Amino acid sequence: MRTKQAAERDRARKGMLAGDERYYPARDKGPARKFARDWVDSRRLPSQYFLPFSLLILLATWVPWPMAVRAQVLGYVITIGWPIMMIGVLFTSVFVAWKVKRLVVEKLPDESVRGVGFYAAMRALQIRKLRFPPPQVLPGGKPVPAKK
């Protein structure tokens, strides 16, 4: 029974990575969600750099700078870096949610837009290589080449 379950999980994982929507969790299924994924994946958005920028800021605060430099670095990071990053993420998320909902209503009139904007905004926050389901389009809209 365990080997059968393990084989089923492995088949489902391979199906998800291959882009087979039958194996996706319920939150990722449907044409509206696919449209939102492809729209976000086909663009480079400022919010996708949120996590790397946060890590960079965190590392900058841990570097053992001399005291005078440390106070300046922390001051700039706290008073300039974080607010700019947070405002950028907020505006990008609101824009992505609004734009995707509007486009789904135009292109897929029979589909529900409930949750699609939030779904797209959360996907835009993720690092591209760590997105799940994996991106099916490259920035610019070209399909992702098949892996060998």
ABEGO torsion letter per residue (X at the ends): XAAAAAAAAAAAAAAAAAGBAAABBAAABEAAAAAAAAAAAABBBAAAAAAAAAAAAAAAAABBBBAAAAAAAAAAAAAAAAAAAAAAAAAAAAAAAAAAAAAAAAABAABBABGAAAAAAAAAABBAAABOBBBABBBGGBBBBBBX
